[in-house]
Amino acid sequence: MFSGGNLKVIGTMSVGYDHIDLAGCKKREIPVGYTPDVLTDATAELTVSLLLSTARRLPEGKLLETIGILNKAIINSLEFRIL
C-alpha cells in the first residue's frame, strides 16, 4: 500500500476498513476516510426487489415467455395474487 512515496490520503467506498493498514497510515500521518452505511439503502432496495420478484414468480414467467410457452392468452387467463 505504501510503495509510492507520494501517498497523501486514502479513501474507501466499502463496508469497513479492515483492508487498510491503519497503524501504517497513522505512522506516516496519512488520513483515512471511509463511507459507513453507503451501501445500506442499495442493499435493502435490492433485497425487497428480489423478494417481490420471487413472490410474483417473475423469473419463471420470463423464461416461459422466452421459450414461447407463455403467450398473451395464457397471461390474460392467469389470476395474480395480491401481496
VMD Tcl script that draws the C-alpha trace (Angstrom):
set ca {
  {0.00 0.00 0.00}
  {2.81 2.38 0.81}
  {5.09 1.55 -2.13}
  {4.62 5.02 -3.63}
  {6.17 7.89 -1.77}
  {3.51 10.46 -2.77}
  {0.51 8.96 -0.96}
  {-1.37 11.80 0.75}
  {-4.80 10.41 1.62}
  {-6.73 7.12 1.47}
  {-10.46 6.91 0.85}
  {-12.54 3.80 0.51}
  {-16.15 3.28 -0.52}
  {-16.70 -0.09 1.04}
  {-18.13 -1.70 4.11}
  {-15.50 -1.34 6.80}
  {-11.82 -0.50 6.62}
  {-10.22 -3.79 7.69}
  {-8.30 -3.92 4.41}
  {-6.38 -0.71 5.24}
  {-3.26 -0.68 7.40}
  {-4.41 1.93 9.91}
  {-1.26 1.66 12.02}
  {0.89 2.30 8.94}
  {-1.30 5.24 7.94}
  {-1.08 6.73 11.42}
  {2.71 6.28 11.45}
  {3.01 8.11 8.11}
  {0.32 10.68 9.05}
  {-1.90 9.71 6.12}
  {-5.58 10.50 6.74}
  {-8.06 7.69 6.06}
  {-11.68 8.23 5.07}
  {-14.44 5.70 4.58}
  {-18.15 5.79 3.89}
  {-20.11 3.90 6.52}
  {-23.64 2.89 5.52}
  {-23.03 3.82 1.88}
  {-24.49 0.52 0.69}
  {-27.28 0.14 3.27}
  {-30.09 1.63 1.17}
  {-28.98 -0.09 -2.03}
  {-28.79 -3.45 -0.26}
  {-32.26 -3.02 1.25}
  {-33.75 -1.99 -2.10}
  {-32.20 -4.96 -3.90}
  {-33.45 -7.33 -1.20}
  {-37.02 -6.05 -1.46}
  {-36.98 -6.22 -5.26}
  {-35.67 -9.80 -5.21}
  {-38.32 -10.82 -2.68}
  {-41.09 -9.30 -4.81}
  {-39.69 -10.87 -7.97}
  {-39.61 -14.28 -6.31}
  {-43.08 -13.92 -4.81}
  {-44.53 -12.98 -8.20}
  {-42.51 -15.75 -9.94}
  {-41.17 -13.26 -12.49}
  {-38.04 -15.24 -13.48}
  {-40.19 -18.29 -14.29}
  {-42.64 -16.22 -16.32}
  {-39.84 -14.58 -18.28}
  {-38.32 -17.97 -19.07}
  {-41.66 -19.36 -20.27}
  {-42.22 -16.27 -22.40}
  {-38.73 -16.51 -23.88}
  {-39.07 -20.15 -24.93}
  {-42.53 -19.49 -26.34}
  {-44.70 -21.42 -23.90}
  {-46.27 -18.40 -22.28}
  {-48.35 -16.26 -24.61}
  {-50.82 -13.42 -24.16}
  {-53.84 -15.73 -23.92}
  {-52.28 -17.58 -21.01}
  {-51.16 -14.35 -19.37}
  {-54.67 -12.90 -19.59}
  {-56.18 -16.03 -18.02}
  {-53.84 -16.09 -15.03}
  {-55.05 -14.99 -11.64}
  {-52.49 -12.92 -9.81}
  {-52.19 -12.93 -6.08}
  {-52.20 -9.65 -4.21}
  {-49.41 -9.47 -1.67}
}
mol new
graphics top color blue
foreach p $ca { graphics top sphere $p radius 0.5 }
foreach p [lrange $ca 0 end-1] q [lrange $ca 1 end] { graphics top cylinder $p $q radius 0.2 }
display resetview
